[in-house]
Amino acid sequence: MKHTLLYIMLAATLFLSSCTIEKRYANLFVEQSKGAQVAVYFPESANVTSQLNIALNRYSTVLNGFSQDEFLDIMYNAYAERLRDYNLNVYIPENSDDVPVDSVHWLVTLSRIEITEKIIEYEDVMFYNSHENFYKHNLNAVNVASWFELNNGDWLPVQYGEHSLLDGFSSKADDGSLQALNYTYSIDTLKITDVYNYAAYLGKLYAGYTYDSFMNHYISDELKKRAGEPALFLRYDPYRKMYVYLYMDDDDKFIEMENQ
């Protein structure tokens, strides 16, 4: 038992020491990146599709009247605005074929974006008298998948993000009788304005993911010089000047695509 406790304490000490080193490099990155120039390119169009729900034999109609231009403009403006909150300068290069890239000149390209509307089956679970009660509902969903290419002197692996916006859903169950639950629910169907608001949300989210990707690659490169590697993924909050520690497999960040 004593040996086990010793090993646990030693592992905890090494873990905290690693976090301290990572935070030190993160602080260096935040300081050195202030005022960095960031050239940001978004595509002129997205791949927009409507997916047939075979069981219902129908499509979602949320994207009726949808404007790709408006969605991408909203997303770009939110993305650029959030990057400025990290003390970065977003600019449009005079010559798109000659964009400087180094530690204080970054290039960000949203190379591909797919927007898919569909109807999904959602299963609501309620517990009553030690039994599970299942209620199935059909909800509209708008899935957005994005591929980013980042360069700060070297190309990072392609960064991928995928998120879905769903109908608003709420439910409740009361003891209506001894035999059954009194189950009620409500669905707030998605509107086109919700999709445009989602574009602003994604722009801000992806801007934070972009900064964190650059920062964590900097930390990783510095640790490799010491024959080490990061134990955790750091997210930086530019408003509270604080870090959030994530596990490497946490989904609150970009997914790095393997080079083909």
BAMARMAR-635863 format. One record per residue (C-alpha): x, y, z. Coordinates in steps of 0.2 Angstrom, whole numbers, plus 2048, in hexadecimal, padded with zeros to 3 digits. Example, Ala and Ser with C-alpha at 12.3 -4.5 7.8 and 13.67 -1.06 7.14 Angstrom:
83E7EA827/8447FB824/
//
This chain:
800800800/80E80C804/8178097F4/80680C7EA/80481C7F3/8158217EF/81381D7DD/8038277DC/80B8367E5/81A8357D9/80F8357CA/8058437D0/81584D7D3/81B84A7C2/80A84E7BA/80985F7C3/81B8627BE/81785F7AC/80886B7AD/8138787B5/81F8777A6/81187779A/8098867A1/81A88F7A1/81B88C78E/80989178C/80D8A2795/81B8A5789/8118A177A/8038AD780/8108BB783/8198B8772/8098B7768/8038C876D/8008D275D/8038C3751/7FC8C6740/7EF8B973A/7EA8B8728/7D98AF728/7D18A7719/7C08A0718/7B8897709/7AC8A06FE/7A08916FF/79B88370A/795871706/78387270B/77986270B/76885B711/768849717/75983E714/752836724/74E82571C/74381F72A/73882F729/73B831716/73D843718/74A851719/74C85F726/747870720/75187A72C/75D88171F/74F887713/75489870E/766896714/7738A170E/78589A70E/78C8AC70C/7838B271B/7898A3726/79B8A4721/79B8B7723/7948B6734/7A08A8739/7AF8B1732/7AB8C173B/7A98B874C/7B98AE749/7C38BE745/7BB8C7754/7BF8B9760/7D18B875A/7D48CB75E/7CF8C6770/7DF8BC770/7E98CC76C/7EB8C675A/7E98D174A/7DE8CA73C/7E38D172B/7E08CE719/7F18CC70F/7F38D7700/7FA8C86F6/7F18B76FB/7FF8AE6F2/80D8B66FD/8078B5710/8168B571C/8158A7729/81F8A6739/81D8A774C/8148B874B/80D8B673A/7FF8A9739/7F58A272B/7E489A72E/7DA892720/7C988B722/7CB87F713/7BB876714/7AA87771D/79B86B71B/78A870722/77D862723/76B862728/76385272D/75684B739/75C840747/754835753/75683A765/75382E773/74D836784/74F82B793/74582C7A3/7468227B3/73781C7BC/73680E7C9/7478087C5/7438067B3/7498107A4/73C817799/74181C787/73982977C/73E82C76B/73D83D762/742844751/74D853752/75485F744/767860744/77386B73B/78586473B/79486F737/7A5867733/7B4872730/7C686F72B/7D387C72F/7E587D729/7F1887735/80288D732/80E89773D/81E893734/819881732/80987872D/80087073C/7F6861738/7E5865731/7D986A73F/7C786373F/7B8869748/7A6862748/797868751/784866750/776872754/766869759/75486E75C/75187476D/74A865778/743864789/739857793/7328527A4/7298447AC/71E8447BB/7168357C4/7058357BB/7008257C2/7078157CA/70880D7B9/71081A7AE/71982B7AD/71083B7A7/71D83F79A/71D84F791/72A858785/72C86777A/73786A76B/73D87B766/740879753/74F88174B/74D891741/759898734/75E8A6740/76489874D/76F89273F/7778A373C/7798A574F/78289574F/78E89B742/7938A974E/79589C75C/7A0891751/7AB89F74B/7AF8A475D/7B1892762/7BD88E753/7C789E757/7CB897768/7CF886762/7DB88E755/7E4898762/7E588876D/7EC87E75F/7FA88A75C/7FE88B76E/7FE878772/809875763/815882769/81587977A/818868772/82686F768/82F876777/82C866782/83485C774/844866776/84485F788/84084D781/82E84F789/81D850782/80D858789/80284F795/7F385A793/7EB866786/7EA87878C/7DC884787/7DF89778A/7D18A3790/7D68B478A/7C98BD795/7CE8B57A6/7E08B27A1/7DF8A07A7/7E288F7A0/7D688079F/7DF86F79F/7D7862794/7DB850791/7E284C77F/7D284377A/7C7851780/7BB857772/7BB869777/7C986D76A/7CD869758/7D0857753/7E185674A/7E084C73A/7ED840735/7F8845726/7F383A717/
//
